[in-house]
Amino acid sequence: MDVHFIDTTFRDGSLSLWAYSMRTGMIEAVAESMDQAGFAAVEVPATAVPVKKFVRELKEDPWEMMRMVARKMPNVVKGCMAGGHILAFEAPAPQELVKLFFKCIVATGVLNRAQMVANTTGQMENDFLWTFPMFRNLGVQIAVALAYTVSPRHTDEYYAQKARAVVALKPDVIYLKDQGGLLTPDRLRRLLPVIVQNANGVPVELHSHCTTGLAPLVYLEALQMGVRTLHTAVPPLANGSSQPSVFNVAGNARLMGYSTGVDEKILRSVSERLTAIAKQEKLPIGAPLEYDHAQTIHHVPGGVISNLRHQLVGMRMQDRLDEVLEESVQIRKDLGYPVNITPYSQFLVTQSALNVATGERYKHVIDELILFAQGVFGEDSGYTWMDQNLKDRLLGMQRAKELQELGARQRRDIPLKEIRDQLGGPGVSDEEFLLRYIMKGEKEIEAMRAAGPPKQYFNSAMPLLTLIQELGKHKQVRYIQVQRNSDSLVIQSRSSS
């Protein structure tokens, strides 16, 4: 019996451990090997959140990154998080704009599998009705996630009902998405049969994080219960708050009598190359975690914690991470227990950081909490379960009236031509137009282009070139001589000439 693997290294692994700091050159250094490694699919950073990261912080062109991935990985199925929005943190973009966005992504060759979450921002009520046909027309597989959480309203019957609603739309795959690493083997034994039974023959996958240290055990339990596709990552972007290591899961699966389709020899070389890059760039190396009961209390996903640490350093609050996470527990309860996943996880920790920084709960309120109280994110958000006093307070604010008026204007189906005219007109390519829409103008895009081509990280098949590059960084090295038999090559430093 074969066990199949969805690789998350480039997308969720990078998000969870490196705050989306995996550069184009890092991906390129191992892309061809990943294409040949035997994965059922490989996640890629091809939607708007990583696009913003590439432009704003990494100063690299995300469209060129996507084309490179498509060129270097022509064989494997490539997936990314998708849906009826461009940025989940903002008001919904017009449908025609969303359709253009995913059409352009598919055109690069980087997207064959759209991964959508059913129970977060009203996708079941609204978006799925038009995004399913959109992705079908683009020839893209559809994988729908049921985001797992623990709360008084997220019962077995809740997940049974969600599974039935998803199946009615005929997706290719359903997967249980444990973004907080909250699943235990005992809980899986009760919940998984409920989902499988209501999936009505649609294949069920499992995606979990190692945040509590239990995900590898949960995966083995899932194998025994009949799940045959698991989401894993390649070290150093496995473990920690990321997915289980493909080496650990594959090795244990073989000991249990299963066969695996991945080529671990190829993946060892990938792991070695990425580990060398991590050390070179002083990026975290994922390691197995001890069980942390705090995770079962605050539920904040690893990728959000990774970004939160990064942001708290900028606020000079890095020593108050535990306070922020603790405060987020109360905010989640006040809001009616939204699933701690994008965009809610970001809202929760942002408001929590404000509460901790000011020393007063809800002294300053982010717009997203007001929108939440207005029901903008749909019934599944939990806003009907909100603390009534907080809800009344938020809806009674002057800002609530302003946001309601703004939302009414934004909800009108703005013609694509009108938006394009504001961002350069018909002379601007679709890709450039979409970048300007995502980045709110041209300034950051110009800074990205001014930074020059992306840094290269040569793969392990080019050790001599890598050695020369590293030696060239040292000022005391005046020249490098390479000799093979009677052939000799001398490379001299410009500063010494």
C-alpha positions as CSV (number, residue, x, y, z in Angstrom):
1,M,0.0,0.0,0.0
2,D,1.5,3.3,-1.1
3,V,1.8,6.4,1.0
4,H,1.8,9.7,-0.9
5,F,3.3,13.0,0.2
6,I,2.3,16.6,-0.4
7,D,5.4,18.7,0.1
8,T,5.1,22.0,2.0
9,T,8.7,23.1,2.1
10,F,8.5,26.2,-0.2
11,R,5.2,27.5,1.1
12,D,4.0,26.4,4.6
13,G,7.5,25.4,5.7
14,S,8.9,28.8,4.7
15,L,5.9,30.6,6.3
16,S,6.1,28.6,9.5
17,L,9.9,28.8,10.1
18,W,11.3,31.6,8.0
19,A,8.4,34.1,7.9
20,Y,8.2,33.7,4.1
21,S,11.9,34.6,3.7
22,M,12.6,31.9,1.2
23,R,14.1,33.6,-1.8
24,T,13.8,32.8,-5.5
25,G,17.4,31.6,-5.6
26,M,16.9,29.3,-2.6
27,I,14.0,27.6,-4.3
28,E,15.9,27.5,-7.6
29,A,18.8,25.7,-6.0
30,V,16.7,22.6,-5.3
31,A,13.7,22.9,-7.6
32,E,14.8,20.4,-10.2
33,S,15.5,17.8,-7.5
34,M,12.1,18.4,-5.9
35,D,10.5,17.9,-9.3
36,Q,12.1,14.4,-9.5
37,A,11.6,13.4,-5.8
38,G,8.2,11.7,-6.3
39,F,5.8,14.0,-4.5
40,A,2.1,13.9,-5.2
41,A,2.2,17.7,-5.2
42,V,4.5,20.5,-4.1
43,E,3.2,23.7,-2.5
44,V,4.5,26.9,-4.0
45,P,4.3,30.6,-2.7
46,A,2.2,31.9,-5.5
47,T,-0.6,33.9,-3.9
48,A,-0.9,37.5,-2.8
49,V,0.6,37.3,0.7
50,P,4.0,35.8,-0.4
51,V,3.8,38.2,-3.5
52,K,3.8,41.1,-1.1
53,K,6.7,39.6,0.8
54,F,8.7,39.1,-2.3
55,V,8.2,42.7,-3.5
56,R,8.3,44.6,-0.2
57,E,11.1,42.8,1.8
58,L,12.9,40.4,-0.5
59,K,13.0,42.9,-3.4
60,E,12.4,40.1,-6.0
61,D,9.9,39.8,-8.8
62,P,7.3,37.2,-7.8
63,W,6.2,36.6,-11.4
64,E,9.7,35.7,-12.4
65,M,9.9,33.4,-9.3
66,M,6.7,31.6,-10.5
67,R,8.0,31.2,-14.1
68,M,11.3,29.8,-12.7
69,V,9.4,27.2,-10.6
70,A,7.3,26.2,-13.6
71,R,10.4,25.9,-15.8
72,K,12.4,23.9,-13.2
73,M,9.5,21.8,-12.0
74,P,7.5,20.8,-15.1
75,N,6.4,17.4,-14.0
76,V,5.1,17.6,-10.4
77,V,1.7,19.0,-9.5
78,K,2.1,22.4,-8.0
79,G,-0.4,23.8,-5.5
80,C,-1.0,27.0,-3.5
81,M,-3.6,28.4,-1.1
82,A,-6.4,30.0,-3.2
83,G,-10.0,31.2,-3.1
84,G,-12.4,34.0,-3.9
85,H,-10.1,36.8,-2.8
86,I,-6.7,38.2,-3.5
87,L,-5.9,39.4,0.0
88,A,-7.9,37.8,2.8
89,F,-7.1,40.7,5.1
90,E,-8.9,43.2,2.9
91,A,-12.4,43.8,1.5
92,P,-13.1,41.3,-1.3
93,A,-11.8,42.2,-4.7
94,P,-14.2,42.2,-7.6
95,Q,-14.7,38.8,-9.1
96,E,-13.3,39.7,-12.5
97,L,-10.1,40.9,-10.8
98,V,-9.8,37.7,-8.8
99,K,-10.3,35.6,-12.0
100,L,-7.6,37.6,-13.8
101,F,-5.2,37.1,-10.9
102,F,-5.6,33.3,-10.9
103,K,-5.6,33.2,-14.7
104,C,-2.2,34.9,-14.7
105,I,-0.8,32.5,-12.0
106,V,-2.0,29.5,-14.0
107,A,-0.5,31.0,-17.2
108,T,3.0,31.0,-15.6
109,G,2.7,27.2,-15.3
110,V,3.0,27.3,-11.5
111,L,-0.5,26.2,-10.4
112,N,-2.2,22.9,-10.9
113,R,-3.9,22.5,-7.5
114,A,-6.0,25.1,-5.7
115,Q,-6.2,24.6,-2.0
116,M,-9.2,26.4,-0.4
117,V,-10.4,26.4,3.2
118,A,-14.1,25.7,3.7
119,N,-14.8,27.0,7.2
120,T,-13.3,30.4,7.6
121,T,-14.2,33.5,5.7
122,G,-17.6,32.7,4.2
123,Q,-16.2,30.8,1.3
124,M,-18.9,28.1,1.6
125,E,-21.7,30.7,1.6
126,N,-20.4,32.8,-1.2
127,D,-17.0,32.2,-2.9
128,F,-17.2,28.5,-3.7
129,L,-20.2,29.0,-5.9
130,W,-18.1,30.8,-8.5
131,T,-14.5,29.8,-7.6
132,F,-15.2,26.1,-8.3
133,P,-16.2,26.7,-11.9
134,M,-13.3,29.2,-12.3
135,F,-10.7,26.7,-11.3
136,R,-12.4,23.9,-13.3
137,N,-12.2,26.1,-16.4
138,L,-8.5,26.8,-15.7
139,G,-7.9,23.0,-15.5
140,V,-6.8,23.1,-11.9
141,Q,-7.4,20.4,-9.3
142,I,-9.5,21.5,-6.3
143,A,-8.5,20.5,-2.7
144,V,-10.7,21.8,0.0
145,A,-9.5,22.0,3.6
146,L,-11.6,21.7,6.8
147,A,-9.7,23.8,9.3
148,Y,-9.5,22.0,12.6
149,T,-9.9,23.8,15.9
150,V,-11.2,23.3,19.4
151,S,-14.1,25.3,20.8
152,P,-17.7,24.8,22.1
153,R,-19.1,25.1,18.6
154,H,-16.6,23.0,16.6
155,T,-18.1,19.6,17.3
156,D,-18.1,16.3,15.4
157,E,-21.4,17.2,13.9
158,Y,-20.1,20.6,12.8
159,Y,-17.3,18.8,10.8
160,A,-19.8,16.2,9.4
161,Q,-22.0,19.0,8.1
162,K,-19.1,20.8,6.6
163,A,-17.8,17.7,4.9
164,R,-21.2,17.0,3.4
165,A,-21.5,20.6,2.1
166,V,-18.1,20.4,0.5
167,V,-18.7,17.0,-1.1
168,A,-21.8,18.3,-2.8
169,L,-19.6,20.6,-4.8
170,K,-17.5,17.7,-6.0
171,P,-13.9,18.6,-5.1
172,D,-11.0,16.4,-6.0
173,V,-9.7,16.1,-2.5
174,I,-10.7,17.0,1.1
175,Y,-8.0,17.5,3.7
176,L,-8.2,18.0,7.4
177,K,-6.0,21.1,8.1
178,D,-4.6,21.2,11.6
179,Q,-2.9,24.6,11.3
180,G,-2.4,24.9,15.1
181,G,-1.0,21.4,15.6
182,L,-3.9,20.7,18.0
183,L,-4.8,17.2,16.9
184,T,-4.0,14.3,19.2
185,P,-4.2,10.6,18.3
186,D,-7.3,10.2,20.5
187,R,-9.1,13.1,18.9
188,L,-8.2,11.9,15.4
189,R,-9.7,8.5,16.2
190,R,-13.0,10.1,16.9
191,L,-13.0,12.8,14.2
192,L,-11.4,11.2,11.1
193,P,-14.1,8.5,10.7
194,V,-16.8,11.3,10.8
195,I,-15.1,13.2,8.0
196,V,-14.3,10.1,5.9
197,Q,-17.9,8.8,6.2
198,N,-19.3,12.1,5.1
199,A,-16.7,12.5,2.3
200,N,-18.6,9.9,0.4
201,G,-15.5,8.4,-1.4
202,V,-13.7,11.7,-2.0
203,P,-10.0,11.1,-0.9
204,V,-9.1,12.5,2.5
205,E,-5.6,13.9,3.2
206,L,-4.1,15.2,6.5
207,H,-2.1,18.4,7.1
208,S,-0.8,19.1,10.5
209,H,2.0,21.1,12.3
210,C,4.5,20.0,14.8
211,T,3.8,22.8,17.2
212,T,2.9,20.6,20.1
213,G,5.2,17.8,19.0
214,L,2.3,15.4,18.4
215,A,1.9,15.6,14.6
216,P,4.3,12.7,13.7
217,L,2.2,10.4,16.0
218,V,-1.0,11.8,14.6
219,Y,0.2,11.0,11.1
220,L,1.0,7.3,12.0
221,E,-2.5,7.0,13.5
222,A,-4.0,8.4,10.3
223,L,-2.1,5.8,8.2
224,Q,-3.6,3.0,10.4
225,M,-7.1,4.6,9.8
226,G,-6.7,4.6,6.0
227,V,-5.4,8.0,5.1
228,R,-2.8,7.6,2.3
229,T,-1.7,11.2,1.6
230,L,0.1,13.2,4.2
231,H,1.6,16.8,4.1
232,T,5.3,16.9,5.1
233,A,8.3,19.1,4.6
234,V,12.0,18.6,3.9
235,P,14.4,19.7,6.7
236,P,15.5,22.3,7.7
237,L,12.0,23.5,6.9
238,A,10.3,20.7,8.7
239,N,9.5,20.2,12.4
240,G,9.4,23.2,14.8
241,S,6.1,24.9,13.9
242,S,6.2,23.4,10.4
243,Q,5.0,20.0,9.1
244,P,6.6,16.7,10.1
245,S,9.8,15.7,8.3
246,V,9.3,13.6,5.2
247,F,12.2,11.4,6.3
248,N,10.6,10.7,9.7
249,V,7.1,9.9,8.4
250,A,8.4,7.9,5.4
251,G,10.7,5.9,7.6
252,N,8.0,5.1,10.1
253,A,5.5,4.3,7.4
254,R,7.9,1.7,5.9
255,L,8.3,0.1,9.3
256,M,4.5,-0.2,9.5
257,G,4.5,-2.1,6.2
258,Y,3.7,0.7,3.8
259,S,5.6,1.6,0.6
260,T,6.5,5.2,-0.1
261,G,6.9,6.9,-3.5
262,V,9.5,9.5,-2.6
263,D,13.2,9.2,-3.5
264,E,14.9,9.9,-0.2
265,K,18.4,9.9,-1.8
266,I,17.3,12.9,-3.9
267,L,15.7,14.5,-0.9
268,R,18.8,14.1,1.3
269,S,20.7,16.3,-1.2
270,V,17.9,18.8,-1.1
271,S,18.0,18.8,2.7
272,E,21.8,19.3,2.7
273,R,21.6,22.2,0.3
274,L,18.8,24.0,2.2
275,T,20.6,23.4,5.5
276,A,23.7,25.0,4.1
277,I,21.6,28.0,2.8
278,A,19.9,28.3,6.2
279,K,23.3,28.5,8.0
280,Q,24.7,30.9,5.4
281,E,21.7,33.3,5.8
282,K,21.3,32.6,9.6
283,L,17.8,31.3,9.2
284,P,16.2,29.0,11.7
285,I,16.6,25.3,11.3
286,G,13.5,23.3,12.3
287,A,13.9,20.9,15.2
288,P,11.5,18.5,16.9
289,L,9.7,20.3,19.8
290,E,8.7,19.1,23.2
291,Y,5.0,18.9,23.9
292,D,3.8,22.4,24.7
293,H,0.4,22.6,26.4
294,A,0.3,26.3,25.8
295,Q,-0.4,25.7,22.1
296,T,-3.7,23.9,23.0
297,I,-4.7,27.0,24.9
298,H,-3.9,29.9,22.5
299,H,-4.2,27.9,19.2
300,V,-2.0,30.5,17.2
301,P,-0.5,28.8,14.2
302,G,3.2,28.4,13.8
303,G,3.5,30.7,10.8
304,V,1.7,33.5,12.6
305,I,3.9,33.1,15.7
306,S,6.9,33.3,13.3
307,N,5.7,36.5,11.9
308,L,4.6,37.8,15.3
309,R,8.1,37.4,16.7
310,H,9.4,39.3,13.7
311,Q,7.0,42.1,14.2
312,L,7.4,42.3,18.0
313,V,11.2,42.8,17.5
314,G,10.3,45.9,15.4
315,M,8.0,47.1,18.2
316,R,10.7,46.4,20.9
317,M,8.2,44.0,22.5
318,Q,10.0,40.7,21.8
319,D,10.1,39.9,25.5
320,R,6.2,40.1,25.7
321,L,5.4,37.3,23.2
322,D,3.8,35.1,25.9
323,E,1.6,38.0,27.1
324,V,0.4,38.6,23.6
325,L,-0.5,34.9,23.1
326,E,-2.2,34.7,26.4
327,E,-4.3,37.9,25.6
328,S,-5.3,36.4,22.3
329,V,-7.1,33.6,24.1
330,Q,-9.6,36.0,25.7
331,I,-10.0,37.9,22.4
332,R,-10.9,34.7,20.6
333,K,-13.5,33.9,23.2
334,D,-14.9,37.4,23.0
335,L,-15.2,37.0,19.2
336,G,-17.1,33.7,19.3
337,Y,-14.3,31.3,18.7
338,P,-13.2,31.9,15.1
339,V,-10.9,29.3,13.7
340,N,-7.3,30.5,14.4
341,I,-6.3,30.7,10.8
342,T,-5.8,33.4,8.2
343,P,-7.1,36.0,8.4
344,Y,-8.4,35.6,12.0
345,S,-5.1,34.5,13.5
346,Q,-3.5,37.8,12.3
347,F,-6.4,39.9,13.6
348,L,-6.3,38.2,17.0
349,V,-2.6,38.6,17.6
350,T,-2.6,42.2,16.2
351,Q,-5.4,43.3,18.6
352,S,-3.7,41.3,21.4
353,A,-0.4,43.1,20.8
354,L,-2.3,46.5,21.0
355,N,-4.1,45.4,24.2
356,V,-0.8,44.4,25.8
357,A,1.1,47.5,24.6
358,T,-1.6,49.9,25.8
359,G,-2.4,48.0,29.0
360,E,-6.1,48.3,28.3
361,R,-8.3,45.9,26.5
362,Y,-9.8,47.3,23.3
363,K,-8.6,50.9,24.0
364,H,-7.6,51.0,20.4
365,V,-9.5,48.7,18.0
366,I,-8.3,47.5,14.6
367,D,-10.8,47.9,11.7
368,E,-10.9,44.2,11.1
369,L,-12.5,43.6,14.5
370,I,-15.3,46.1,13.6
371,L,-15.8,44.4,10.2
372,F,-15.9,41.0,12.1
373,A,-18.7,42.4,14.3
374,Q,-20.5,43.6,11.2
375,G,-20.5,40.0,9.8
376,V,-18.3,40.8,6.8
377,F,-16.5,37.5,7.2
378,G,-19.6,35.3,7.1
379,E,-21.4,33.2,9.6
380,D,-18.6,30.6,10.0
381,S,-16.4,33.3,11.5
382,G,-18.4,33.0,14.7
383,Y,-19.6,36.6,14.9
384,T,-23.1,35.5,15.9
385,W,-21.5,34.0,19.0
386,M,-19.7,37.2,20.0
387,D,-19.8,38.7,23.4
388,Q,-22.8,41.0,23.1
389,N,-21.3,43.9,25.1
390,L,-18.2,43.9,22.8
391,K,-20.3,43.6,19.7
392,D,-22.5,46.6,20.8
393,R,-19.4,48.6,21.6
394,L,-17.8,48.0,18.2
395,L,-21.0,48.5,16.2
396,G,-21.6,51.8,18.1
397,M,-18.3,53.3,17.1
398,Q,-18.1,56.2,14.6
399,R,-15.5,54.1,12.7
400,A,-18.1,51.3,12.3
401,K,-20.4,53.7,10.3
402,E,-17.4,54.8,8.2
403,L,-16.5,51.2,7.4
404,Q,-20.0,50.3,6.6
405,E,-20.2,53.2,4.0
406,L,-16.8,52.2,2.6
407,G,-17.8,48.6,2.4
408,A,-21.0,49.5,0.5
409,R,-18.9,51.3,-2.1
410,Q,-16.3,48.5,-2.3
411,R,-18.9,45.8,-2.6
412,R,-20.3,47.2,-5.9
413,D,-18.9,45.2,-8.8
414,I,-16.3,47.7,-10.0
415,P,-15.5,47.2,-13.7
416,L,-12.1,45.9,-14.3
417,K,-11.4,48.7,-16.7
418,E,-12.1,51.3,-14.0
419,I,-9.5,49.7,-11.6
420,R,-7.0,49.3,-14.5
421,D,-7.4,53.0,-15.5
422,Q,-6.4,54.0,-11.9
423,L,-3.3,51.8,-12.1
424,G,-1.8,52.6,-15.4
425,G,-4.4,52.0,-18.1
426,P,-4.4,49.5,-21.0
427,G,-0.7,50.0,-21.7
428,V,0.2,48.1,-18.5
429,S,0.5,44.3,-18.6
430,D,-1.8,42.1,-16.6
431,E,1.0,41.0,-14.3
432,E,2.2,44.6,-13.7
433,F,-1.4,45.8,-13.1
434,L,-2.0,43.0,-10.5
435,L,1.3,43.9,-8.7
436,R,0.2,47.5,-8.5
437,Y,-3.2,46.5,-7.2
438,I,-1.6,44.3,-4.5
439,M,1.1,46.8,-3.5
440,K,-1.2,49.8,-3.7
441,G,0.8,51.6,-6.3
442,E,4.2,51.6,-8.0
443,K,6.6,52.8,-5.3
444,E,7.6,49.4,-3.8
445,I,7.6,47.8,-7.2
446,E,10.2,50.4,-8.4
447,A,12.3,49.7,-5.3
448,M,12.2,46.0,-6.0
449,R,13.4,46.5,-9.6
450,A,16.1,48.9,-8.5
451,A,17.5,46.2,-6.2
452,G,18.6,44.2,-9.3
453,P,18.4,40.4,-10.0
454,P,17.8,38.0,-7.2
455,K,20.7,36.4,-5.3
456,Q,21.7,33.0,-6.6
457,Y,22.3,29.9,-4.4
458,F,23.9,27.3,-6.6
459,N,22.9,23.8,-6.1
460,S,25.0,20.9,-4.8
461,A,25.8,19.8,-8.4
462,M,28.0,22.9,-8.6
463,P,30.3,22.7,-5.6
464,L,33.3,24.3,-7.3
465,L,31.4,27.4,-8.2
466,T,29.9,27.6,-4.7
467,L,33.4,27.3,-3.2
468,I,34.7,30.1,-5.5
469,Q,31.8,32.3,-4.6
470,E,32.4,31.8,-0.8
471,L,36.1,32.4,-1.1
472,G,35.5,35.5,-3.1
473,K,33.7,37.1,-0.1
474,H,37.0,37.2,1.9
475,K,39.1,40.3,1.3
476,Q,42.3,38.6,2.2
477,V,41.9,36.1,-0.7
478,R,43.8,37.7,-3.6
479,Y,43.4,35.0,-6.1
480,I,42.1,31.5,-6.6
481,Q,43.9,28.9,-8.7
482,V,42.0,25.8,-10.0
483,Q,44.0,23.1,-11.6
484,R,43.0,19.8,-13.2
485,N,45.8,17.7,-14.7
486,S,47.6,20.1,-17.1
487,D,44.7,22.7,-17.2
488,S,44.9,25.6,-14.9
489,L,42.6,28.6,-14.2
490,V,43.4,31.6,-12.1
491,I,40.7,34.0,-10.8
492,Q,42.1,37.2,-9.4
493,S,40.3,39.6,-7.0
494,R,39.6,43.0,-8.5
495,S,40.6,44.7,-5.3
496,S,44.1,43.2,-5.5
497,S,44.7,44.0,-9.1
